[in-house]
Amino acid sequence: MRGYSEVMAAQPVMTAEELIERVRQAAPPTPDDVTILWDGRRLDSREAVMEWLTEVAAKRAEEAIGADVRS
């Protein structure tokens, strides 16, 4: 098997304090700073996010029912 022969510890890119400082100094978001889903939909409003979350919940419920049937 190829790979590292010894355990490698993950090193953080920056400390929490550095991240907080960068966020504090960051410019405010612009109107195009929104999440874009794989299907191209933009989560640019509370309503869009709530609609997407409803879809996610329905998909999870559908998958849970499918898992129960297979068990």
C-alpha positions as CSV (number, residue, x, y, z in Angstrom):
1,M,0.0,0.0,0.0
2,R,1.4,3.4,-0.9
3,G,1.1,6.5,1.2
4,Y,2.7,7.9,4.3
5,S,4.3,5.5,6.6
6,E,4.0,7.7,9.6
7,V,1.1,9.6,11.1
8,M,1.0,13.2,10.0
9,A,-0.6,15.7,12.3
10,A,-2.8,18.2,10.6
11,Q,-1.6,21.7,10.9
12,P,-4.1,24.6,11.0
13,V,-3.7,27.2,8.2
14,M,-4.3,29.9,10.8
15,T,-5.3,30.3,14.4
16,A,-8.8,31.1,15.5
17,E,-7.6,34.5,16.5
18,E,-6.1,35.2,13.1
19,L,-9.4,34.1,11.4
20,I,-11.4,36.4,13.7
21,E,-9.1,39.3,12.9
22,R,-9.4,38.7,9.2
23,V,-13.2,38.5,9.3
24,R,-13.2,41.7,11.5
25,Q,-11.2,43.5,8.8
26,A,-13.1,42.2,5.9
27,A,-15.2,44.4,3.7
28,P,-19.0,44.0,4.0
29,P,-20.5,41.4,1.6
30,T,-21.5,42.6,-1.9
31,P,-24.9,41.8,-3.4
32,D,-23.4,38.9,-5.3
33,D,-22.0,37.2,-2.2
34,V,-24.5,34.4,-2.1
35,T,-24.5,30.7,-2.1
36,I,-25.1,29.2,-5.6
37,L,-26.4,25.6,-5.6
38,W,-25.2,22.9,-8.1
39,D,-28.4,23.5,-10.1
40,G,-27.7,27.2,-10.4
41,R,-30.2,28.4,-7.9
42,R,-29.1,31.4,-5.8
43,L,-29.8,31.4,-2.1
44,D,-30.1,35.2,-2.0
45,S,-33.0,35.7,0.3
46,R,-34.5,34.2,3.4
47,E,-37.3,32.8,1.4
48,A,-34.9,31.0,-1.1
49,V,-33.0,29.5,1.9
50,M,-36.2,28.3,3.6
51,E,-37.5,26.7,0.3
52,W,-34.2,24.9,-0.1
53,L,-34.2,23.7,3.5
54,T,-37.7,22.3,3.0
55,E,-36.4,20.4,0.0
56,V,-33.4,19.1,1.9
57,A,-35.7,17.9,4.8
58,A,-38.0,16.2,2.3
59,K,-35.1,14.4,0.6
60,R,-33.7,13.3,4.0
61,A,-37.1,11.9,5.0
62,E,-37.4,10.1,1.7
63,E,-33.9,8.6,2.1
64,A,-34.7,7.6,5.7
65,I,-37.9,5.8,4.5
66,G,-35.9,4.0,1.8
67,A,-33.3,2.9,4.4
68,D,-36.0,1.6,6.6
69,V,-37.5,-0.5,3.8
70,R,-34.1,-2.0,2.9
71,S,-33.4,-2.9,6.6
